[in-house]
Amino acid sequence: MLAYRMEKAKSITPIFDRVLLMPEQEQQSTSGIIIPTSNDDRSHIMRVVQVGDCKKVSIGDRVVVAKYAGTEVVFEGQKYTLVCEYDILGVLK
């Protein structure tokens, strides 16, 4: 996946049926041990940050995304993935 750096932009607003996603953060156990997400979980669970003209997802939803979907974007040091709505396999409730 190719990553683009957005150095001079102030924000990212998806257009058409695009959705901007942020990867789920690593989990931490009650004793403080960080449990990393493995690279084998490539069918990502991600959080919706911004939406274009999408009807099926909204900001804050947790979604499952196809294995190699989207374009990775680095904005203000944070990695995001920009995908088409049809690359989202499901919404977690």
C-alpha positions as CSV (number, residue, x, y, z in Angstrom):
1,M,0.0,0.0,0.0
2,L,1.4,3.4,-1.0
3,A,1.4,6.1,1.7
4,Y,1.0,9.8,0.9
5,R,2.2,12.5,3.3
6,M,0.0,15.5,3.6
7,E,2.4,18.1,5.0
8,K,0.8,21.4,4.1
9,A,-2.9,20.4,4.2
10,K,-5.1,21.6,7.1
11,S,-7.7,18.8,6.9
12,I,-8.8,15.9,4.8
13,T,-12.4,15.8,3.4
14,P,-13.4,12.7,1.4
15,I,-15.3,13.2,-1.8
16,F,-18.0,11.1,-3.6
17,D,-18.3,7.7,-1.9
18,R,-15.0,7.8,-0.1
19,V,-14.5,7.2,3.6
20,L,-11.5,8.2,5.8
21,L,-10.6,5.5,8.3
22,M,-8.3,5.4,11.3
23,P,-6.8,2.0,12.4
24,E,-8.0,0.7,15.8
25,Q,-5.4,1.5,18.5
26,E,-3.5,-1.3,20.2
27,Q,-5.2,-2.6,23.3
28,Q,-3.7,-2.5,26.8
29,S,-4.3,-5.1,29.4
30,T,-5.4,-4.2,33.0
31,S,-1.8,-4.7,34.1
32,G,-0.5,-2.2,31.5
33,I,0.8,-4.7,28.9
34,I,0.3,-3.4,25.4
35,I,-1.3,-6.1,23.1
36,P,-0.3,-5.2,19.5
37,T,-2.6,-5.9,16.6
38,S,-0.8,-8.4,14.4
39,N,-0.1,-7.9,10.7
40,D,-2.1,-11.1,10.0
41,D,-5.3,-9.2,10.9
42,R,-5.1,-7.5,7.5
43,S,-8.9,-7.5,7.1
44,H,-8.8,-4.4,9.3
45,I,-11.1,-3.2,11.9
46,M,-11.0,0.5,11.6
47,R,-12.9,3.6,12.9
48,V,-14.7,6.0,10.5
49,V,-13.2,9.6,10.9
50,Q,-14.8,11.4,7.9
51,V,-17.3,10.4,5.2
52,G,-18.1,11.8,1.7
53,D,-21.5,11.1,0.2
54,C,-21.9,7.7,2.0
55,K,-25.3,6.5,3.2
56,K,-24.3,3.3,5.0
57,V,-21.7,4.5,7.5
58,S,-21.3,7.5,9.7
59,I,-18.5,9.1,11.7
60,G,-17.5,7.0,14.7
61,D,-18.7,3.6,13.3
62,R,-16.3,0.7,13.6
63,V,-16.0,-1.2,10.3
64,V,-14.3,-4.2,8.8
65,V,-12.4,-3.3,5.6
66,A,-11.2,-5.5,2.7
67,K,-7.7,-6.9,3.0
68,Y,-5.8,-4.5,0.6
69,A,-8.4,-1.8,0.2
70,G,-7.7,1.9,0.0
71,T,-4.8,4.3,0.0
72,E,-2.8,5.0,3.2
73,V,-2.4,8.7,4.0
74,V,-0.2,10.2,6.8
75,F,-1.6,13.4,8.1
76,E,-0.1,15.2,11.1
77,G,1.8,12.1,12.1
78,Q,-1.2,9.8,12.2
79,K,-1.9,7.1,9.6
80,Y,-5.3,7.0,7.9
81,T,-6.7,4.9,5.1
82,L,-9.0,6.4,2.4
83,V,-11.3,3.8,0.9
84,C,-14.4,3.6,-1.3
85,E,-17.6,2.7,0.4
86,Y,-17.8,-0.7,-1.4
87,D,-14.5,-1.7,0.2
88,I,-16.2,-1.7,3.6
89,L,-17.3,-5.3,4.4
90,G,-19.4,-4.6,7.4
91,V,-20.2,-2.3,10.3
92,L,-19.6,-3.6,13.9
93,K,-22.4,-2.9,16.3
